[in-house]
């Protein structure tokens, strides 16, 4: 049962430092507030050490890179690890450009994040050093399917062992793995892919969940992925006939706001391998 990890976030209200992309920064802040966490945003290299020092978790998202924010990511990441804080890496678009790929790999190798969350193309890029990411979306050839599930579960576990991180691969079927176990999660709606930022929101949400449940990182990460998928289902069910993706985004945030342990346990659809 994953509901207990939702409740811990509301009890502890973890403060999460986000270096995230400017397309979705407001949505990330709102999803963190909705789940019971507390967001703070800072990417200025002269500011991030102090900011990350007062937080419990650091969410690094490379969606809109520039030289200044890259410097801030490394300064904050090294300080967070020095203090024993949770660090999550979201390698948005890794494989789409040399800068994104090299930055993501360098963060992974030098900062050694506790959690890495991305689509399958981004994760394969981190493993192989190059990839076929289509913009910030996964290449269709890389999709996790029922036919490839066994192979992908083994892939996720192997990368978790090599990197020392919890690996979360999100898509139509979500995988959340450490070196020994993998949650296969089937919550969510395809319409979530038509909203800018659901992945970025999930990374913020996951950082809060893992920060509040440090002794159960795998389960907390799985609870975050399941919560987000279930929120997408609940939000879709509440859409009215004349409402579209803008309202859908807000309803997802509302569903996270109302998410509790019982709701998650009743709606979660997952297996552990």
Residue pairs with C-beta under 8 A, 6 or more apart in sequence:
1 261
1 265
2 219
2 222
2 223
2 226
2 264
2 265
2 268
2 270
3 223
3 260
3 261
3 262
3 263
3 264
3 265
4 261
5 209
5 212
5 213
5 216
5 219
5 220
5 223
5 224
6 35
6 209
6 223
6 227
6 259
6 260
6 261
6 264
7 260
7 261
8 212
8 213
8 220
9 35
9 36
9 37
9 208
9 209
9 212
9 213
10 35
10 36
10 260
11 36
11 212
12 211
12 212
13 36
13 37
13 38
14 37
14 38
14 55
14 56
14 57
14 208
14 211
14 212
15 37
15 38
15 39
15 40
15 54
15 55
15 56
15 57
16 32
16 37
16 38
16 39
16 40
16 55
16 56
16 57
16 58
16 59
16 204
16 207
16 208
16 211
17 40
17 41
17 42
17 48
17 51
17 52
17 55
17 57
17 58
17 59
17 76
17 80
18 25
18 28
18 29
18 32
18 39
18 40
18 41
18 58
18 59
18 61
18 204
18 207
19 41
19 42
19 43
19 48
19 58
19 59
19 60
19 61
19 69
19 72
19 73
19 76
20 28
20 41
20 59
20 61
20 63
20 90
20 200
20 203
20 204
21 61
21 62
21 63
21 64
21 92
21 200
22 64
23 63
23 64
23 196
23 197
23 200
24 63
24 196
24 197
24 200
24 201
25 41
27 197
27 200
27 201
27 249
27 253
28 39
28 41
28 59
28 61
28 197
28 200
28 201
28 203
28 204
29 39
29 41
29 204
30 253
31 201
31 204
31 205
31 253
31 256
32 38
32 39
32 204
32 205
32 208
33 39
34 253
34 254
34 256
34 257
35 205
35 208
35 209
35 227
35 256
35 257
35 259
36 208
37 204
37 205
37 208
37 211
37 212
39 204
40 51
40 55
42 48
42 51
42 52
42 72
42 76
43 68
43 69
43 72
43 73
44 68
44 72
45 68
45 71
45 72
45 75
47 72
48 72
48 75
48 76
48 79
49 75
49 76
49 79
51 76
52 58
52 76
52 79
52 80
52 83
52 85
53 79
53 83
55 80
55 85
56 85
56 86
56 211
56 212
57 80
57 85
57 86
57 87
57 88
57 207
57 208
57 210
57 211
58 76
58 77
58 80
58 85
58 86
58 87
58 88
58 207
59 88
59 90
59 203
59 204
59 207
60 73
60 76
60 77
60 87
60 88
60 89
60 90
60 107
60 111
60 113
61 90
61 92
61 200
61 203
62 73
62 89
62 90
62 91
62 92
62 93
62 94
62 100
62 103
62 104
62 107
63 90
63 92
63 93
63 136
63 200
65 99
65 100
65 103
70 103
73 103
73 107
74 106
74 107
74 110
74 111
77 87
77 107
77 110
77 111
77 113
78 110
78 111
80 86
80 87
80 111
81 87
81 111
81 112
85 211
86 114
86 115
86 207
86 210
86 211
86 214
86 217
87 111
87 112
87 113
87 114
87 115
88 113
88 114
88 115
88 116
88 117
88 203
88 206
88 207
88 210
89 104
89 107
89 108
89 111
89 113
89 115
89 116
89 117
89 165
90 116
90 117
90 118
90 199
90 200
90 203
91 100
91 104
91 107
91 108
91 116
91 118
91 122
91 123
91 125
91 126
92 100
92 118
92 122
92 136
92 199
92 200
93 100
93 122
93 133
93 135
93 136
94 100
94 101
94 104
94 105
94 118
94 122
94 125
94 126
94 131
94 133
95 101
95 121
95 122
95 124
95 125
95 130
95 131
95 132
95 133
96 133
96 134
96 135
96 136
101 125
101 129
101 130
101 131
104 122
104 125
104 126
105 126
105 129
107 113
108 116
108 126
108 163
108 165
112 163
112 164
112 165
113 165
114 165
114 166
114 210
114 217
115 165
115 166
115 167
115 168
115 206
115 207
115 210
115 217
115 221
116 123
116 126
116 163
116 165
116 166
116 167
116 168
117 168
117 170
117 199
117 202
117 203
117 206
117 221
118 126
118 168
118 169
118 170
118 199
119 133
119 137
119 138
119 142
119 169
119 170
119 171
119 199
120 138
120 142
120 143
120 144
120 152
120 169
120 171
121 131
121 132
121 133
121 134
121 137
121 138
121 139
121 142
122 131
122 133
122 138
123 156
123 159
123 167
123 169
124 131
124 142
125 131
125 133
126 159
126 163
127 155
127 159
127 162
131 139
132 139
132 141
132 142
133 139
134 140
137 193
138 171
143 171
143 172
144 152
144 169
144 171
144 172
144 173
144 175
145 172
145 173
146 173
149 173
149 184
152 169
152 175
153 175
153 177
153 182
153 184
153 273
156 167
156 169
156 175
156 176
156 177
156 182
157 177
157 178
157 179
157 180
157 181
157 182
158 179
159 167
159 177
160 166
160 167
160 177
160 178
160 179
161 179
166 176
166 177
166 178
166 210
166 217
166 218
166 221
167 175
167 176
167 177
167 178
168 174
168 175
168 176
168 177
168 206
168 221
168 225
169 175
169 176
169 177
170 199
170 202
170 225
172 188
172 190
173 184
173 185
173 186
174 183
174 184
174 185
174 186
174 187
174 188
174 225
174 229
175 182
175 183
175 184
175 185
176 182
176 183
176 185
176 218
176 221
176 222
176 225
177 183
177 218
178 217
178 218
181 218
181 272
181 273
182 272
182 273
183 218
183 222
183 225
183 226
183 270
183 271
183 272
184 270
184 271
184 272
184 273
185 222
185 225
185 226
185 229
185 268
185 269
185 270
186 229
186 269
186 270
187 225
187 226
187 228
187 229
187 230
187 232
187 233
187 267
187 268
187 269
187 270
188 228
188 229
188 230
188 232
188 233
189 229
189 232
189 233
189 235
189 236
191 232
191 236
191 245
191 248
192 198
192 229
192 232
192 252
194 245
194 248
195 245
195 248
195 249
195 252
197 249
198 228
198 232
198 249
198 252
201 228
201 252
201 253
202 224
202 225
202 228
205 224
205 227
205 228
205 256
206 220
206 221
206 224
206 225
208 224
209 220
209 221
209 223
209 224
209 227
210 217
210 220
210 221
210 224
212 220
213 219
213 220
213 223
222 270
223 264
226 264
226 268
226 269
226 270
227 256
227 259
227 264
228 252
228 256
230 255
230 259
230 263
230 264
230 267
230 268
231 252
231 255
231 256
231 259
232 252
232 255
233 267
234 251
234 255
234 267
235 248
235 251
235 252
235 254
235 255
236 248
236 251
238 251
238 255
239 247
239 248
239 251
240 247
